[in-house]
Amino acid sequence: MRELIRLAWPVFVAQVAVMANGLIDTLMAGRLSATDLAAVGVGSAIYASLFISITGILLALSPTVAHLQGARQYGEIGEQVRQAGWLAAALALLTVLLLAFPDPLLAIARLSPEVALKVRAYLDAMAWGAPAILVFRVFYGFSAGIGRPRPVMVLNLLGLALKVPLNWLFMSGLFGLPALGAAGCGVASSLIAWTLAVLAWVWCRRQEDYRRYALFARWSWPERTRLAALARLGLPIGATFLVDVTAFTFMALFIARFGAVASAAHQIAASLAALFFMMPTAIGHAAGVLVGQALGRNQAAAARRAGLTGFRLGFGCALVLASLLALGSGSIAALYTRDGAVRALASQLLLLVALYHLADAIQAVAVYLLRSYRKALVPMTIYALALWGVGLGGGVMLGLDGIGGMIGLGWGPAGFWWAAIGGLWLAGLAVAAYWWRIARNAQNAVAPSATSP
């Protein structure tokens, strides 16, 4: 437990710093107008569905490095990081192209012309920072895999410190700059992304502790074998993120049909759900590193114990956070907006977020543990059935009055959240059960060798 907490808290702080950037965007946009808040909500949902899914492919680096660290194959870690850099470059090009053409997703939301214009400007600004974020993600996966997440934490805190002044500068148009409104959030985020990417690799090159990995010892061209190995694990991880995020994105786009008030209230609820998600994500990531390193040392029993500890800590923290959210929903909603209608609806949705978060904690820990066992295809299938089928499909049935000939109950935004809760609980329990089987089988497989000469 001590080792898990040692690894988890810097990851948690680092990820909260990243999510706080989105929280700041929501708060500052809400102070401008409901239109700017809706634009940030829809724009960030589209950005997340594209970008998080793509960066998820690079998450294959962390368990790969953890296995090699446990086996003390330090030179191979350096080569894997260099190959991940090539993968990041290819993914950066894809990301920029996708952000430049968001029309199919905008069509689903049926936005007003004013909101649609602001969403396009926001996505254009975010595209400039996409390559830097992917390069930084390679550093993140490398540092986390070797059990040194603190540099990432420090850099993300630096980025957070820059966020408010840069947002203010570009959103309000200080010092003669044009007032960009919602798009100013994207400009600030892109500038911060490039700053952190450059600082991360400069710091890595100068640190004595990183020299054993020989990251900068030689130039490496893309190697098909290593890239294929990363892709085999990374593509299902990215697809899992795609299912998860697009279910949330389409939920936001469908809710946008109810108008700016509903879209703004949903953005508040979604931002809190994403922020709270950082706790089980950090715990799952840390537990996954410990499991990967134990498996690299051929210690399957220790790996299983680390996984169980991760579940206990993750769900315990989730209970505390969910309780606080349920008790303070009205006060929390009031922090986001002065609009009474938005505040009233958001306070109702936050009660549902509390139930959603408990399931989120279970699935987050389970899926990170499974990646350390190099199991990503089955979780991807589970997520697709549960989140798209039950969550999004159920949301359409419960939330809307009817679409495509289907009968809807017309519960509005709450209907989408109730369906999402059901889908996520189904996914969480299924992936947790799958991990239990995989971990038990791995332990039983190595048990005979422990008594052999």
C-alpha positions as semicolon CSV with decimal commas, in nm:
position;residue;x (nm);y (nm);z (nm)
1;M;0,000;0,000;0,000
2;R;0,284;0,241;0,081
3;E;0,449;0,180;-0,255
4;L;0,116;0,219;-0,432
5;I;0,049;0,553;-0,263
6;R;0,406;0,668;-0,337
7;L;0,349;0,614;-0,707
8;A;-0,016;0,720;-0,717
9;W;-0,012;1,062;-0,554
10;P;0,220;1,232;-0,806
11;V;0,017;1,081;-1,091
12;F;-0,301;1,205;-0,926
13;V;-0,165;1,557;-0,881
14;A;-0,034;1,560;-1,239
15;Q;-0,366;1,445;-1,383
16;V;-0,570;1,679;-1,165
17;A;-0,351;1,961;-1,293
18;V;-0,437;1,860;-1,649
19;M;-0,807;1,829;-1,572
20;A;-0,801;2,156;-1,381
21;N;-0,710;2,321;-1,710
22;G;-1,045;2,206;-1,847
23;L;-1,214;2,313;-1,525
24;I;-1,061;2,658;-1,561
25;D;-1,181;2,676;-1,921
26;T;-1,534;2,588;-1,809
27;L;-1,535;2,839;-1,524
28;M;-1,391;3,124;-1,729
29;A;-1,613;3,056;-2,030
30;G;-1,918;3,041;-1,803
31;R;-1,835;3,387;-1,675
32;L;-1,837;3,521;-2,031
33;S;-2,168;3,381;-2,157
34;A;-2,378;3,066;-2,186
35;T;-2,280;3,058;-2,555
36;D;-1,908;3,049;-2,477
37;L;-1,967;2,785;-2,209
38;A;-2,166;2,571;-2,453
39;A;-1,892;2,613;-2,716
40;V;-1,623;2,498;-2,473
41;G;-1,843;2,205;-2,368
42;V;-1,913;2,083;-2,720
43;G;-1,564;2,167;-2,846
44;S;-1,389;1,989;-2,560
45;A;-1,615;1,685;-2,608
46;I;-1,519;1,661;-2,976
47;Y;-1,152;1,720;-2,893
48;A;-1,159;1,452;-2,624
49;S;-1,324;1,195;-2,848
50;L;-1,053;1,235;-3,110
51;F;-0,745;1,316;-2,907
52;I;-0,780;1,100;-2,598
53;S;-0,849;0,797;-2,816
54;I;-0,531;0,861;-3,014
55;T;-0,313;0,930;-2,711
56;G;-0,450;0,609;-2,561
57;I;-0,245;0,418;-2,817
58;L;0,070;0,556;-2,654
59;L;-0,038;0,414;-2,317
60;A;0,108;0,086;-2,437
61;L;0,449;0,233;-2,355
62;S;0,396;0,243;-1,978
63;P;0,327;-0,129;-1,915
64;T;0,596;-0,219;-2,170
65;V;0,853;-0,011;-1,984
66;A;0,733;-0,146;-1,647
67;H;0,795;-0,507;-1,758
68;L;1,143;-0,417;-1,885
69;Q;1,219;-0,223;-1,567
70;G;1,128;-0,525;-1,358
71;A;1,356;-0,739;-1,576
72;R;1,633;-0,471;-1,558
73;Q;1,658;-0,442;-1,937
74;Y;1,744;-0,072;-1,929
75;G;1,887;-0,041;-2,279
76;E;1,576;-0,192;-2,430
77;I;1,367;0,067;-2,245
78;G;1,556;0,343;-2,427
79;E;1,489;0,181;-2,763
80;Q;1,120;0,138;-2,686
81;V;1,095;0,508;-2,598
82;R;1,260;0,609;-2,926
83;Q;1,018;0,390;-3,121
84;A;0,726;0,541;-2,929
85;G;0,850;0,881;-3,047
86;W;0,800;0,774;-3,409
87;L;0,454;0,645;-3,324
88;A;0,371;0,979;-3,160
89;A;0,479;1,169;-3,473
90;A;0,246;0,966;-3,694
91;L;-0,041;1,004;-3,450
92;A;0,017;1,381;-3,432
93;L;-0,040;1,417;-3,805
94;L;-0,361;1,214;-3,782
95;T;-0,487;1,420;-3,489
96;V;-0,435;1,755;-3,662
97;L;-0,621;1,632;-3,971
98;L;-0,916;1,505;-3,767
99;L;-0,947;1,828;-3,569
100;A;-0,949;2,028;-3,891
101;F;-1,264;1,849;-4,017
102;P;-1,517;1,818;-3,730
103;D;-1,826;1,863;-3,952
104;P;-1,984;1,515;-3,902
105;L;-1,979;1,557;-3,525
106;L;-2,107;1,914;-3,539
107;A;-2,399;1,798;-3,754
108;I;-2,517;1,564;-3,476
109;A;-2,535;1,848;-3,224
110;R;-2,743;2,075;-3,450
111;L;-2,576;2,381;-3,301
112;S;-2,684;2,736;-3,358
113;P;-2,459;2,922;-3,605
114;E;-2,308;3,132;-3,325
115;V;-2,211;2,832;-3,112
116;A;-2,086;2,634;-3,414
117;L;-1,855;2,919;-3,514
118;K;-1,705;2,932;-3,165
119;V;-1,661;2,554;-3,156
120;R;-1,468;2,557;-3,486
121;A;-1,240;2,834;-3,362
122;Y;-1,175;2,641;-3,039
123;L;-1,082;2,321;-3,226
124;D;-0,856;2,508;-3,468
125;A;-0,663;2,654;-3,175
126;M;-0,635;2,317;-2,998
127;A;-0,496;2,151;-3,313
128;W;-0,175;2,355;-3,289
129;G;-0,088;2,194;-2,956
130;A;-0,170;1,834;-3,050
131;P;0,186;1,732;-3,158
132;A;0,335;1,872;-2,838
133;I;0,089;1,685;-2,617
134;L;0,172;1,356;-2,790
135;V;0,546;1,411;-2,749
136;F;0,489;1,488;-2,382
137;R;0,278;1,172;-2,353
138;V;0,582;0,964;-2,452
139;F;0,778;1,124;-2,166
140;Y;0,486;1,055;-1,934
141;G;0,465;0,687;-2,028
142;F;0,842;0,643;-1,991
143;S;0,862;0,815;-1,651
144;A;0,558;0,635;-1,512
145;G;0,682;0,296;-1,632
146;I;1,013;0,327;-1,450
147;G;0,833;0,444;-1,135
148;R;0,927;0,814;-1,148
149;P;0,608;1,015;-1,198
150;R;0,716;1,327;-1,006
151;P;0,875;1,515;-1,300
152;V;0,545;1,489;-1,487
153;M;0,366;1,623;-1,181
154;V;0,597;1,924;-1,153
155;L;0,562;2,010;-1,523
156;N;0,184;1,977;-1,518
157;L;0,166;2,204;-1,216
158;L;0,372;2,458;-1,408
159;G;0,125;2,435;-1,695
160;L;-0,163;2,486;-1,453
161;A;0,003;2,799;-1,314
162;L;0,020;2,942;-1,666
163;K;-0,340;2,857;-1,758
164;V;-0,537;3,136;-1,589
165;P;-0,318;3,428;-1,701
166;L;-0,292;3,296;-2,059
167;N;-0,666;3,230;-2,075
168;W;-0,733;3,581;-1,952
169;L;-0,489;3,721;-2,204
170;F;-0,644;3,553;-2,508
171;M;-1,008;3,528;-2,404
172;S;-1,038;3,895;-2,305
173;G;-0,791;4,038;-2,557
174;L;-0,544;4,215;-2,329
175;F;-0,253;4,430;-2,451
176;G;-0,415;4,493;-2,788
177;L;-0,478;4,128;-2,874
178;P;-0,819;4,032;-3,016
179;A;-1,074;3,900;-2,767
180;L;-1,108;3,536;-2,875
181;G;-1,362;3,417;-2,618
182;A;-1,388;3,037;-2,609
183;A;-1,112;3,002;-2,871
184;G;-0,873;3,176;-2,633
185;C;-0,885;2,867;-2,412
186;G;-0,749;2,662;-2,702
187;V;-0,470;2,910;-2,781
188;A;-0,357;2,908;-2,417
189;S;-0,364;2,527;-2,401
190;S;-0,151;2,493;-2,716
191;L;0,115;2,735;-2,591
192;I;0,134;2,552;-2,259
193;A;0,162;2,214;-2,437
194;W;0,467;2,321;-2,636
195;T;0,631;2,473;-2,329
196;L;0,594;2,153;-2,127
197;A;0,706;1,923;-2,410
198;V;1,031;2,114;-2,460
199;L;1,104;2,137;-2,085
200;A;1,033;1,765;-2,031
201;W;1,289;1,637;-2,278
202;V;1,551;1,898;-2,191
203;W;1,518;1,794;-1,829
204;C;1,536;1,424;-1,922
205;R;1,857;1,475;-2,121
206;R;2,031;1,653;-1,834
207;Q;1,937;1,416;-1,549
208;E;2,200;1,170;-1,431
209;D;1,940;0,915;-1,319
210;Y;1,812;0,871;-1,674
211;R;2,146;0,796;-1,838
212;R;2,124;0,421;-1,779
213;Y;1,846;0,411;-2,039
214;A;2,068;0,566;-2,309
215;L;1,778;0,756;-2,463
216;F;2,002;0,997;-2,652
217;A;2,292;0,761;-2,714
218;R;2,204;0,698;-3,078
219;W;1,952;0,766;-3,352
220;S;1,690;0,501;-3,418
221;W;1,483;0,470;-3,734
222;P;1,136;0,315;-3,710
223;E;1,151;-0,062;-3,652
224;R;0,857;-0,267;-3,768
225;T;0,884;-0,533;-3,495
226;R;0,887;-0,296;-3,200
227;L;0,626;-0,063;-3,348
228;A;0,400;-0,363;-3,420
229;A;0,435;-0,480;-3,059
230;L;0,340;-0,137;-2,929
231;A;0,050;-0,119;-3,174
232;R;-0,085;-0,462;-3,080
233;L;-0,129;-0,344;-2,723
234;G;-0,187;0,023;-2,795
235;L;-0,457;-0,001;-3,062
236;P;-0,706;-0,188;-2,841
237;I;-0,628;0,058;-2,560
238;G;-0,692;0,348;-2,796
239;A;-1,010;0,180;-2,918
240;T;-1,125;0,138;-2,559
241;F;-1,072;0,509;-2,503
242;L;-1,254;0,576;-2,828
243;V;-1,557;0,381;-2,707
244;D;-1,549;0,548;-2,365
245;V;-1,497;0,902;-2,488
246;T;-1,724;0,887;-2,790
247;A;-2,006;0,753;-2,573
248;F;-1,957;1,062;-2,358
249;T;-1,913;1,287;-2,662
250;F;-2,229;1,172;-2,837
251;M;-2,407;1,209;-2,506
252;A;-2,297;1,575;-2,499
253;L;-2,396;1,625;-2,863
254;F;-2,742;1,477;-2,812
255;I;-2,794;1,682;-2,497
256;A;-2,700;1,992;-2,698
257;R;-3,034;1,946;-2,877
258;F;-3,209;2,060;-2,560
259;G;-3,047;2,404;-2,588
260;A;-2,765;2,606;-2,436
261;V;-2,890;2,567;-2,077
262;A;-2,892;2,187;-2,094
263;S;-2,556;2,180;-2,274
264;A;-2,398;2,413;-2,018
265;A;-2,536;2,213;-1,723
266;H;-2,411;1,889;-1,877
267;Q;-2,067;2,043;-1,926
268;I;-2,051;2,123;-1,555
269;A;-2,148;1,766;-1,463
270;A;-1,911;1,617;-1,719
271;S;-1,618;1,829;-1,603
272;L;-1,669;1,713;-1,242
273;A;-1,700;1,350;-1,351
274;A;-1,375;1,379;-1,548
275;L;-1,198;1,555;-1,261
276;F;-1,304;1,294;-1,005
277;F;-1,201;1,020;-1,249
278;M;-0,840;1,128;-1,201
279;M;-0,824;0,966;-0,856
280;P;-0,901;0,605;-0,962
281;T;-0,701;0,660;-1,281
282;A;-0,393;0,754;-1,079
283;I;-0,440;0,458;-0,846
284;G;-0,499;0,222;-1,137
285;H;-0,195;0,355;-1,320
286;A;0,027;0,314;-1,012
287;A;-0,107;-0,034;-0,942
288;G;-0,049;-0,123;-1,307
289;V;0,315;-0,016;-1,283
290;L;0,367;-0,229;-0,971
291;V;0,194;-0,524;-1,138
292;G;0,399;-0,484;-1,456
293;Q;0,727;-0,469;-1,267
294;A;0,629;-0,774;-1,060
295;L;0,541;-0,967;-1,376
296;G;0,875;-0,864;-1,526
297;R;1,037;-1,033;-1,225
298;N;0,810;-1,341;-1,274
299;Q;0,631;-1,274;-0,942
300;A;0,267;-1,336;-1,033
301;A;0,150;-1,364;-0,670
302;A;0,296;-1,023;-0,588
303;A;0,132;-0,883;-0,901
304;R;-0,209;-1,012;-0,790
305;R;-0,165;-0,867;-0,439
306;A;-0,077;-0,529;-0,588
307;G;-0,392;-0,542;-0,800
308;L;-0,615;-0,620;-0,502
309;T;-0,457;-0,335;-0,308
310;G;-0,531;-0,104;-0,599
311;F;-0,898;-0,203;-0,593
312;R;-0,929;-0,143;-0,220
313;L;-0,768;0,199;-0,234
314;G;-0,949;0,305;-0,551
315;F;-1,299;0,218;-0,435
316;G;-1,242;0,357;-0,086
317;C;-1,141;0,695;-0,227
318;A;-1,435;0,686;-0,468
319;L;-1,681;0,642;-0,181
320;V;-1,545;0,953;-0,010
321;L;-1,553;1,167;-0,326
322;A;-1,901;1,051;-0,427
323;S;-2,037;1,133;-0,083
324;L;-1,888;1,481;-0,089
325;L;-2,031;1,545;-0,434
326;A;-2,380;1,429;-0,339
327;L;-2,387;1,641;-0,024
328;G;-2,256;1,957;-0,191
329;S;-2,412;1,939;-0,537
330;G;-2,595;2,271;-0,514
331;S;-2,299;2,465;-0,379
332;I;-2,064;2,314;-0,637
333;A;-2,296;2,405;-0,924
334;A;-2,310;2,765;-0,798
335;L;-1,932;2,792;-0,836
336;Y;-1,960;2,741;-1,211
337;T;-2,227;2,982;-1,324
338;R;-2,449;3,276;-1,227
339;D;-2,729;3,150;-1,452
340;G;-3,008;3,018;-1,227
341;A;-3,148;2,772;-1,482
342;V;-2,807;2,622;-1,554
343;R;-2,729;2,600;-1,183
344;A;-3,056;2,422;-1,100
345;L;-3,015;2,158;-1,371
346;A;-2,646;2,107;-1,298
347;S;-2,712;2,044;-0,928
348;Q;-2,953;1,763;-1,025
349;L;-2,704;1,605;-1,265
350;L;-2,426;1,613;-1,005
351;L;-2,626;1,372;-0,787
352;L;-2,612;1,126;-1,076
353;V;-2,240;1,190;-1,123
354;A;-2,187;1,054;-0,770
355;L;-2,333;0,715;-0,872
356;Y;-2,141;0,727;-1,198
357;H;-1,810;0,784;-1,018
358;L;-1,835;0,467;-0,808
359;A;-1,855;0,256;-1,123
360;D;-1,581;0,466;-1,281
361;A;-1,346;0,374;-0,999
362;I;-1,396;0,000;-1,046
363;Q;-1,343;0,003;-1,421
364;A;-1,046;0,242;-1,409
365;V;-0,842;0,025;-1,175
366;A;-0,939;-0,297;-1,351
367;V;-0,853;-0,181;-1,702
368;Y;-0,508;-0,051;-1,600
369;L;-0,430;-0,379;-1,428
370;L;-0,531;-0,574;-1,737
371;R;-0,297;-0,368;-1,954
372;S;-0,009;-0,480;-1,734
373;Y;-0,103;-0,837;-1,823
374;R;-0,109;-0,721;-2,188
375;K;-0,482;-0,784;-2,208
376;A;-0,665;-0,509;-2,397
377;L;-0,885;-0,674;-2,661
378;V;-1,149;-0,825;-2,430
379;P;-1,189;-0,500;-2,228
380;M;-1,236;-0,314;-2,556
381;T;-1,521;-0,549;-2,650
382;I;-1,681;-0,516;-2,308
383;Y;-1,668;-0,138;-2,327
384;A;-1,819;-0,131;-2,675
385;L;-2,118;-0,342;-2,570
386;A;-2,175;-0,172;-2,235
387;L;-2,102;0,194;-2,312
388;W;-2,229;0,216;-2,668
389;G;-2,511;-0,035;-2,636
390;V;-2,643;0,019;-2,282
391;G;-2,503;0,365;-2,212
392;L;-2,550;0,559;-2,534
393;G;-2,831;0,350;-2,681
394;G;-3,015;0,356;-2,351
395;G;-2,955;0,729;-2,326
396;V;-3,127;0,789;-2,657
397;M;-3,423;0,581;-2,541
398;L;-3,449;0,744;-2,199
399;G;-3,345;1,098;-2,284
400;L;-3,509;1,182;-2,615
401;D;-3,874;1,178;-2,719
402;G;-3,785;0,952;-3,008
403;I;-3,528;0,915;-3,286
404;G;-3,517;0,701;-3,599
405;G;-3,857;0,548;-3,529
406;M;-3,764;0,442;-3,173
407;I;-3,987;0,528;-2,880
408;G;-3,822;0,758;-2,626
409;L;-3,924;0,844;-2,270
410;G;-3,815;1,206;-2,294
411;W;-3,638;1,232;-1,958
412;G;-3,397;1,489;-2,101
413;P;-3,032;1,513;-1,985
414;A;-3,103;1,302;-1,675
415;G;-3,210;1,013;-1,898
416;F;-2,871;1,010;-2,067
417;W;-2,694;1,011;-1,731
418;W;-2,904;0,724;-1,592
419;A;-2,822;0,513;-1,898
420;A;-2,453;0,602;-1,869
421;I;-2,455;0,489;-1,507
422;G;-2,603;0,152;-1,603
423;G;-2,358;0,100;-1,886
424;L;-2,054;0,190;-1,676
425;W;-2,153;-0,037;-1,387
426;L;-2,190;-0,323;-1,634
427;A;-1,849;-0,250;-1,787
428;G;-1,680;-0,207;-1,449
429;L;-1,803;-0,534;-1,302
430;A;-1,722;-0,724;-1,623
431;V;-1,361;-0,603;-1,657
432;A;-1,301;-0,656;-1,283
433;A;-1,420;-1,016;-1,315
434;Y;-1,199;-1,065;-1,620
435;W;-0,895;-0,931;-1,432
436;W;-0,965;-1,167;-1,142
437;R;-0,956;-1,464;-1,379
438;I;-0,642;-1,349;-1,562
439;A;-0,452;-1,275;-1,240
440;R;-0,553;-1,607;-1,082
441;N;-0,453;-1,803;-1,392
442;A;-0,117;-1,623;-1,408
443;Q;-0,047;-1,704;-1,044
444;N;-0,146;-2,068;-1,087
445;A;0,073;-2,098;-1,396
446;V;0,391;-1,998;-1,214
447;A;0,309;-2,170;-0,883
448;P;0,464;-2,507;-0,978
449;S;0,791;-2,342;-1,082
450;A;0,826;-2,189;-0,737
451;T;0,883;-2,536;-0,586
452;S;1,093;-2,678;-0,867
453;P;1,476;-2,688;-0,842
